[in-house]
Every structure is written in structure tokens, then in C-alpha cells.
């Protein structure tokens, strides 16, 4: 019973770590896309 609980608990911790990694990747991707959007916007404004 205790062993079963430990393995389930470890899986939960592992999945939490994976979620954190995905969140970081998503955040970096969002920041990159947002930055590119701002650069394009600034370039468009400067052309006018």
C-alpha cells in the first residue's frame, strides 16, 4: 500500500515538473512572438 502511494506521488511530482518546463517554453515562445510583433509594429510606424 505504501509503495503504491509512493509511486503515484512520484508520478505526480514528475508530471508537475513537466508542466513547469512546458510553461517556461510557452512563456519564452509567447515573449518571442510578442517581441517580434512589437518590432514589426515599430518598423511599420517608422515607415509611415
C-alpha positions as CSV (number, residue, x, y, z in Angstrom):
1,X,0.0,0.0,0.0
2,X,2.8,2.4,1.0
3,X,4.8,1.5,-2.1
4,X,1.8,2.2,-4.4
5,X,1.3,5.6,-2.8
6,X,4.9,6.5,-3.2
7,X,4.9,5.6,-6.9
8,X,1.7,7.6,-7.5
9,X,3.2,10.5,-5.6
10,X,6.4,10.4,-7.6
11,X,4.4,10.4,-10.9
12,X,2.5,13.5,-9.7
13,X,5.8,15.3,-8.9
14,X,7.2,14.3,-12.3
15,X,4.2,15.5,-14.1
16,X,4.3,18.8,-12.2
17,X,7.9,19.2,-13.3
18,X,7.0,18.5,-16.9
19,X,4.2,21.1,-16.6
20,X,6.7,23.7,-15.3
21,X,9.0,23.0,-18.2
22,X,6.2,23.4,-20.7
23,X,5.1,26.6,-19.0
24,X,8.6,28.0,-19.3
25,X,8.8,27.0,-23.0
26,X,5.4,28.5,-23.7
27,X,6.3,31.7,-21.9
28,X,9.5,32.1,-23.9
29,X,7.6,31.4,-27.1
30,X,5.0,34.0,-26.2
31,X,7.7,36.6,-25.2
32,X,9.5,35.9,-28.5
33,X,6.3,36.3,-30.6
34,X,5.3,39.4,-28.6
35,X,8.8,40.9,-29.2
36,X,8.6,40.2,-32.9
37,X,5.2,41.7,-33.1
38,X,6.4,44.9,-31.4
39,X,9.4,45.1,-33.7
40,X,7.2,44.7,-36.8
41,X,4.8,47.3,-35.4
42,X,7.7,49.8,-34.7
43,X,9.1,49.2,-38.2
44,X,5.6,49.8,-39.7
45,X,5.2,53.0,-37.7
46,X,8.7,54.3,-38.7
47,X,7.9,53.6,-42.4
48,X,4.8,55.9,-42.3
